Amino acid sequence: SYDLTQSPSVSVSPGQTASITCSGDKLGDKYAFWYQQKPGQSPVLLIYRDTKRPSGIPERFSGSNSGNTATLTISGTQAMDEADYYCQTWDSSTRVVFGGGTKLTVL
Amino acid sequence: EVQLVESGGGLVQPGGSLRLSCAASGFIFSTFWMSWIRQAPGKGLEWVANIKVDGSDKHYVDSVKGRFSISRDNAQNSLNLHMNNLRAEDTAVYYCARLVDGNWFDPWGQGTLVTVSS
């Protein structure tokens, strides 16, 4: 089975850049997707097809995917960005895989 | 506005059954694959099942195969998850989500909590 690995936690100071990584075998050959989940809320799509941002998602969120690692970058991190972040891809055409999630702390 | 509203969660004993529903609105339901995704308390997201636009193709995570069944009613704009032989490890918030372009989930419903306990 295919696994996606995320660091359990990342800390960042307000205004700084946060990088959240997602690793998987040849992940760069697949599409990566990112979701944000704030406490008590449902997940929200942040990035699709590696780099694309849905309407309504702030420009400070960006994505990249190459080799074995997909990266979510948050520029100028704000306190409101404190949340859990999940990456997602497809193991096959029929099986969805999520990373274990990264808790972002803004302090 | 695209909206997904789940219902049907609750407390059930191990070995019991439960049927979850998801009411969709704000988009042409019959043109999208749909999915169920769950999240155990304090844990990460786990994909559960997908269903094709016309219900003719379904896929499940290995841990629920043979116990869960996903279905849809395009006339009623509803998605269902029939869960049988429930186990403690099935305890989770179950989210309904629209599968866009066959790739990503957007939006997600608010979730419904299923608790399997005696």
Contacts between the chains, C-beta under 8 A, distances in Angstrom:
chain1	res1	chain2	res2	distance
A	31	B	103	6.2
A	33	B	103	7.0
A	33	B	104	4.5
A	33	B	105	7.7
A	35	B	45	7.5
A	35	B	105	7.4
A	37	B	45	7.9
A	42	B	95	6.1
A	42	B	107	7.8
A	42	B	108	4.3
A	42	B	109	6.6
A	42	B	110	5.6
A	42	B	111	5.9
A	43	B	45	6.7
A	43	B	95	7.4
A	43	B	105	7.5
A	43	B	108	5.3
A	44	B	107	7.6
A	44	B	108	7.3
A	45	B	104	6.1
A	45	B	105	6.7
A	45	B	106	4.1
A	45	B	107	7.5
A	48	B	100	7.6
A	48	B	103	7.0
A	48	B	104	4.5
A	48	B	106	7.6
A	49	B	103	7.1
A	49	B	104	7.7
A	54	B	106	6.8
A	86	B	44	6.6
A	86	B	45	5.4
A	88	B	45	7.8
A	88	B	104	7.2
A	88	B	105	7.5
A	90	B	103	7.3
A	94	B	50	7.3
A	94	B	59	4.3
A	95	B	47	7.6
A	95	B	59	6.9
A	95	B	61	7.6
A	96	B	35	7.5
A	96	B	37	7.9
A	96	B	47	3.7
A	96	B	50	7.3
A	97	B	47	7.3
A	98	B	37	8.0
A	98	B	44	6.2
A	98	B	45	4.4
A	98	B	46	6.7
A	98	B	47	6.5
A	99	B	44	7.4
A	100	B	44	4.9
A	101	B	44	4.3
A	101	B	45	7.1
